[in-house]
Amino acid sequence: MQSDISINRFKQFPLLMWILLFGSFITRGSYYMVWPFLAVILYEKFALSATQVGLILSNAAVISVLVSFAGSVLSDRVGRHQLMYISGLLYIISFSILAQVDTITGYVVVITLCSIATALWRPLTSALIGDIISDSKTRELAMQSLYFVVNVGCAIGPLLGVWFGLTGEQSSFYITAGAFAFLLGLLYWGFNQHKVNTNSKKVNIDKASDKAKPVSENRGQIIAVLLQDRLLQCLIVANILCMFIYAQMDSSLIQYLTRAEVPNLLELISSMIFTNALVIISTQFILLKFMAGLTLIARIQIGLVMLMFSQIWLAVNPLELFWGWIGAIIVMSLAEAILFPTMNVHIDRLAPDHLRGAYFGASSFYDFGFALAPLGGGIILDHLGGPWLFMIGAALCLVVIYMYAILDKLPRPDFERLKEGS
């Protein structure tokens, strides 16, 4: 199915979609104004090592993945917007407490709460887009747009954090809490407007599955369906590996460059982060238009080949070659611009309407790749070294490419029969 990024497609976005886009921008921007500097705060207050800080964040990530799946499954039964309110309130409460907490135990608990709120919010947002936009092409554009504005927020946030001197101010977490309070107010208004505008069509987003006539699966039945979907299971494993590979840029690559004492280290790290955001923002819709005639699997395969090439480049790049590192990050960022939004669209295409939340919740298991990347990458760095880390990443790309190639051959449940038997 081809992509369409014409102005007319954007005009088909309902008001609630525009609120989600604006809200994602301001919340991601405010989030990254302060969250990247959390390690600075922990170091200055408690003198924690990088390993200790990483362990805190990794534990929070693992817990949040599990909670995210349970919450997304629940959203198919109780409605998307109720859980979005809950996760938004959790954001507000946790970031407000984070602005005041003064013990290590307190930080561990509150950081976990923040991570849970984030892990709940993202799949709920993606599933909600599927609920409010019926046309598949417009829905794909909406998901691409969401990924775009999130990256704009991620790029601008840290720069504003430095500009306003928020790099070590604990009270700055109130900014993120305030941004989510504002977004919840917008969402409340947007949900009510959407009800009014779609009432004549008998569409009710209070129950996420009304469009497909809800069925009465309990949690056990939903999990049974997911366990029958071999295609979904293969996809989850493939994307966990993909995220593990990509996440090395945020963790192990920095450690590798630091240990190797590369020239102009701080300038290089800052340049890589900026390059990553700039490439994604400037090329995402160009790539979408360029690949409009390709299937989703073909797009993902191209992205994986580029990711593999970037890993090989990182493995062989001379330590002192500054622009070589930047070139590898450009290729990796192009791969990200193709892969990440397309993965969301792929799940949306695979999910039956009445189990959309469960399928997006299952996709949150991808984040295990991010959670395990610092530990796995650190072990490889300690025992084999940096070049081997990235050559192993390239080899894993081949594994993921193969797994995507066999997806269509794997069995799936008979969703129509399951609905009729419910």
Secondary structure, 3 states (H helix, E strand, C coil): CCCCCCHHHHHCCCHHHHHHHHHHHHHHHHHHHHHHHHHHHHHHHHCCCHHHHHHHHHHHHHHHHHHHHHHHHHHHHHCHHHHHHHHHHHHHHHHHHHCCCCCHHHHHHHHHHHHHHHHHHHHHHHHHHHHHCCCHHHHHHHHHHHHHHHHHHHHHHHHHHHHCCCCCCHHHHHHHHHHHHHHHHHHHHHHHHHHHHHHHHCCCCCCCCHHHCCCCCCHHHHHHHHHHCHHHHHHHHHHHHHHHHHHCCCCHHHHHHHHCCCCCHHHHHHHHHHHHHHHHHHHHHHHHHHCCCCCHHHHHHHHHHHHHHHHHHHHHCCCCCHHHHHHHHHHHHHHHHHHHHHHHHHHHHHCCHHHHHHHHHHHHHHHHHHHHHHHHHHHHHHHCCHHHHHHHHHHHHHHHHHHHHCHHHCCCCCHHHHHHCC
